[in-house]
Amino acid sequence: MSVRANERVAWFNGEFMPESEVKIPFRDSSWVYGDGCFDMTRTFGHRLFKVKEHVDRLYRSLKYLRIDPGFGPERMCQLSEELFERNRHLLGPDDDFWVGQRLSRGVKRVEGDNLDHHGPNIVLECNPLPFKQRAKLFKTGIKVMVPAHRRVPPESLTPRAKTHNYLNLIVADQEVQSIDPEAWAVLLDINGNLCEGLGSNIFVVKDGVIRTPREKFVLPGVSRQTAIDLAQEIGYPVIEADIDLYDAYNADEVFLTSTSLCICPVVKVNGVVIGEAGRVWGPVTQGIADAYKRFVDHDFIAQYLNHYVEGMEARAF
């Protein structure tokens, strides 16, 4: 394996190799049908965060899809950690990575395909976090808009599995960004309650009580659970419940959680100002963010703001 000093390394079907050498067959089930799943953690100050929790969720998705990767979560964690170590030298002092695992069901055998590998295709990757693109969100807050598209109901396909089929969320996000390129889409479920966005979970705060949609209807984010645990530790009750737009419009605070953002305040929902006009960080959101920074031993908000460039769009995807 020959790796250029400035090229990231991936792990593909049993071998570490330069990213440019990873070749997925065009008949791969994920390319043809979106038949696969993935998970993604991040680093804080060049340290991996909750790898086990993310990999455990990956294996729950794999079980739901009935894909057997051929080895267990412990090996997946070890490979993810080794991959990061092989790419660590490419990080600048104020940069960090997403670190992820992607699996497909593989290629269905057809006569004359001449492929050396059948079975799941597995890729582990490192990807730079979009600090410059998203730094503005920590300065001005997030504007959330609700698209016409509803989230696929759990009766059709569970949102708790992190699959490669993101079209429901992508089309909804495109709808919102066609109206406001800086807005983030949060979909409603089929019952008209707030659900989730593209890689993000939503929370509303009213009278010191935090509410978030029920797990049945959303991907149970690791960052979501981290925020719940930290909020409870510092004394805020957290309830999983149905939340509609009336609740959001009348909330004292609203915030989103995601792997990359961790926690970030929402200042508007469908153009309705949340809480006090002109305020970005409410006291509850700020308190959880401060606890988050202590928990990961890293000031991720300052890290984002260090990358802030005036006029840079804060794109959601």
C-alpha positions in Angstrom: 0.0 0.0 0.0 1.4 3.4 -1.0 -0.1 6.3 0.8 0.7 10.0 0.0 1.5 12.0 3.1 -1.5 14.2 2.6 -4.1 11.5 1.7 -6.5 10.0 4.2 -6.6 6.3 4.7 -9.8 4.2 4.8 -10.4 0.5 5.8 -12.1 -1.5 3.0 -13.1 -5.1 3.3 -10.2 -6.1 5.5 -7.4 -3.8 4.4 -6.2 -0.2 5.1 -5.7 1.7 1.9 -5.7 5.2 0.5 -9.3 6.6 0.1 -8.7 6.9 -3.7 -8.2 3.1 -3.9 -11.6 2.2 -2.3 -13.7 0.8 -5.2 -17.3 -0.2 -4.6 -18.9 -2.3 -7.4 -21.7 -0.5 -9.3 -24.0 -3.4 -8.5 -23.6 -2.9 -4.8 -26.9 -3.1 -3.0 -26.5 0.2 -1.4 -25.9 1.9 -4.7 -28.8 0.1 -6.4 -31.3 0.1 -3.5 -29.9 2.2 -0.6 -29.6 -1.2 1.1 -27.1 -0.5 3.8 -26.4 1.3 7.0 -23.8 3.5 8.7 -22.8 5.2 11.9 -20.6 8.2 12.6 -18.9 9.6 15.6 -16.5 12.5 15.9 -13.4 13.6 17.7 -12.9 16.3 20.2 -9.5 17.8 20.4 -8.2 14.8 18.4 -9.8 12.3 20.8 -12.6 9.9 19.7 -16.0 10.3 21.4 -18.2 7.4 22.4 -17.0 4.9 19.8 -18.7 2.0 21.6 -22.0 3.7 21.7 -22.0 4.5 18.1 -20.8 1.1 17.1 -23.5 -0.6 19.3 -26.1 1.5 17.5 -24.5 0.4 14.1 -25.0 -3.2 15.1 -28.6 -2.6 16.1 -29.1 -1.2 12.6 -27.4 -4.2 11.0 -29.6 -6.6 13.0 -32.7 -4.8 11.8 -31.5 -5.0 8.2 -30.3 -8.6 8.7 -26.7 -7.9 7.5 -23.9 -9.9 9.1 -20.6 -8.0 8.8 -18.7 -11.2 9.8 -17.2 -9.8 13.0 -18.5 -8.2 16.2 -18.7 -4.7 17.7 -15.4 -5.0 19.6 -13.4 -5.6 16.4 -15.3 -2.7 14.7 -14.3 -0.4 17.6 -10.7 -1.5 17.3 -10.6 -0.9 13.6 -12.2 2.5 14.0 -9.7 3.5 16.6 -6.8 2.3 14.4 -8.1 4.1 11.4 -8.3 7.4 13.3 -4.7 6.9 14.5 -3.5 6.4 10.9 -5.2 9.7 9.9 -4.5 11.8 13.1 -1.4 13.4 11.6 -3.6 15.1 8.9 -5.5 17.2 11.5 -4.6 20.8 12.1 -4.4 22.0 15.8 -8.0 23.3 15.6 -9.5 20.6 13.4 -11.4 17.3 14.1 -12.8 14.4 12.2 -16.0 12.5 11.7 -15.1 8.8 12.0 -17.6 6.4 10.5 -18.5 2.9 9.4 -20.5 2.1 6.3 -21.8 -1.3 5.3 -23.9 -2.6 2.5 -25.4 -6.0 1.9 -23.0 -6.3 -1.0 -23.4 -7.5 -4.6 -25.9 -10.1 -5.6 -24.2 -12.8 -7.5 -24.9 -12.8 -11.2 -23.4 -15.1 -13.9 -20.1 -13.8 -15.2 -19.6 -11.0 -12.7 -15.9 -12.0 -12.0 -15.9 -10.4 -8.6 -13.3 -11.5 -6.0 -15.6 -10.4 -3.1 -19.2 -11.3 -2.3 -21.0 -10.5 0.9 -21.1 -7.1 2.8 -19.0 -4.3 1.6 -17.5 -2.5 4.6 -15.8 0.9 4.6 -14.4 2.8 7.6 -13.6 6.4 6.9 -12.4 9.7 8.4 -13.9 12.9 7.2 -13.1 16.5 8.2 -15.8 18.2 10.3 -17.4 21.3 8.5 -16.4 23.9 11.1 -16.1 26.8 8.6 -19.5 26.0 7.0 -21.3 25.7 10.3 -19.5 28.2 12.5 -22.2 30.9 11.9 -24.8 28.7 13.6 -23.1 29.2 17.0 -23.0 33.0 16.5 -26.5 33.6 15.2 -28.4 30.4 16.0 -30.3 28.0 13.7 -33.4 28.9 11.8 -35.7 25.8 11.6 -38.3 25.4 8.9 -40.9 22.6 8.6 -41.2 21.2 5.1 -44.4 19.7 3.5 -42.7 16.3 3.4 -43.5 14.2 6.4 -41.0 11.7 8.0 -41.5 8.1 6.9 -43.6 6.5 9.6 -42.1 3.7 11.8 -44.9 1.4 10.5 -43.2 1.7 7.1 -39.5 1.8 8.0 -38.1 2.4 11.4 -36.2 5.7 11.8 -34.2 4.0 14.6 -32.0 2.3 12.1 -29.4 4.6 10.5 -29.7 3.4 7.0 -28.2 4.6 3.7 -31.7 5.6 2.4 -31.8 9.3 3.4 -34.0 10.4 0.5 -37.0 11.3 2.7 -34.8 13.7 4.7 -32.8 15.0 1.7 -35.9 15.9 -0.3 -37.3 17.6 2.7 -34.1 19.5 3.3 -33.9 20.6 -0.4 -37.5 21.9 -0.1 -36.5 24.1 2.9 -33.3 25.3 1.4 -35.0 26.3 -1.8 -36.8 28.9 0.4 -34.0 29.7 2.7 -30.5 28.3 2.0 -29.5 28.7 5.6 -32.5 27.1 7.2 -32.5 23.6 8.7 -35.4 21.3 8.0 -37.2 19.5 10.9 -39.9 17.2 9.6 -43.2 16.4 11.2 -44.3 12.8 11.7 -47.5 11.5 10.2 -49.4 12.7 13.3 -48.3 16.3 12.8 -45.8 16.3 15.6 -42.2 17.5 15.4 -39.9 14.7 14.5 -36.3 15.1 13.4 -34.1 16.6 10.7 -31.2 15.4 8.6 -28.9 14.1 11.3 -30.4 16.2 14.0 -32.7 15.9 17.0 -34.9 18.7 18.3 -35.7 19.7 21.9 -38.1 22.4 23.3 -37.8 24.0 26.7 -40.8 25.5 28.6 -40.8 26.6 32.2 -37.5 24.6 32.9 -38.9 21.4 31.5 -37.2 19.9 28.4 -39.2 17.8 25.9 -38.0 15.9 22.9 -39.9 13.6 20.4 -40.4 9.9 21.4 -37.7 7.5 20.3 -40.2 5.4 18.3 -40.3 8.2 15.7 -36.7 9.4 15.5 -33.1 8.1 15.3 -32.0 8.0 18.9 -28.9 10.1 18.5 -25.9 9.5 20.7 -25.6 13.3 21.1 -29.3 13.4 21.9 -28.8 11.0 24.7 -25.7 12.8 25.9 -27.7 16.1 26.1 -30.5 14.3 28.0 -28.1 12.8 30.5 -26.3 16.1 31.1 -29.5 18.0 31.4 -30.7 15.6 34.1 -27.4 15.8 35.9 -27.7 19.5 36.2 -31.3 19.4 37.4 -33.5 19.8 34.3 -36.3 17.2 33.8 -36.4 15.7 30.3 -39.6 14.2 28.9 -40.0 12.2 25.7 -43.4 13.4 24.3 -45.4 14.4 21.3 -44.5 18.1 20.5 -46.4 20.1 17.9 -45.7 23.5 16.3 -47.8 25.3 19.0 -45.3 23.9 21.6 -42.3 25.1 19.5 -43.7 28.6 18.8 -44.4 29.1 22.5 -41.2 27.5 23.9 -38.8 29.5 26.0 -35.9 27.8 24.1 -35.4 25.3 21.3 -32.2 23.6 20.4 -30.9 20.9 18.1 -28.4 18.1 18.8 -26.2 16.3 16.3 -22.9 14.5 16.1 -21.1 17.5 14.5 -22.9 20.3 16.3 -23.3 18.6 19.7 -25.9 21.2 20.8 -26.8 24.4 19.1 -29.6 27.0 19.8 -32.6 27.5 17.5 -33.7 31.2 17.2 -36.7 30.8 14.8 -39.1 28.1 13.8 -41.0 28.9 10.6 -40.1 32.5 11.1 -41.5 32.6 14.6 -38.9 34.1 17.1 -38.2 31.6 19.9 -38.0 33.2 23.4 -36.6 36.7 23.7 -36.0 38.5 20.5 -32.4 39.0 19.7 -31.2 36.3 22.2 -29.3 33.4 20.7 -28.3 31.3 23.8 -31.0 30.7 26.4 -30.0 29.8 29.9 -31.0 26.1 29.7 -29.3 25.6 26.3 -26.2 27.4 27.5 -26.2 25.3 30.7 -26.3 22.0 28.8 -23.7 23.3 26.3 -21.3 24.2 29.2 -21.9 20.8 30.7 -21.2 19.2 27.3 -17.9 21.1 27.0 -16.9 19.9 30.5 -17.9 16.3 29.6 -15.8 16.1 26.5 -13.1 18.3 27.9 -13.1 20.5 24.8 -14.7 23.9 24.0 -16.3 22.9 20.7 -18.2 26.2 20.5 -15.0 28.2 20.6 -13.6 25.7 18.0 -16.5 26.5 15.7 -16.2 30.3 16.2 -12.5 30.1 15.5 -13.4 29.1 12.0 -16.1 31.8 11.6 -15.8 33.7 8.3 -18.2 36.6 7.7 -20.7 35.8 4.9 -20.1 32.0 5.0 -23.4 30.1 4.6 -24.3 27.8 7.4 -25.6 24.9 5.2 -27.3 22.0 6.9 -25.9 19.3 4.6 
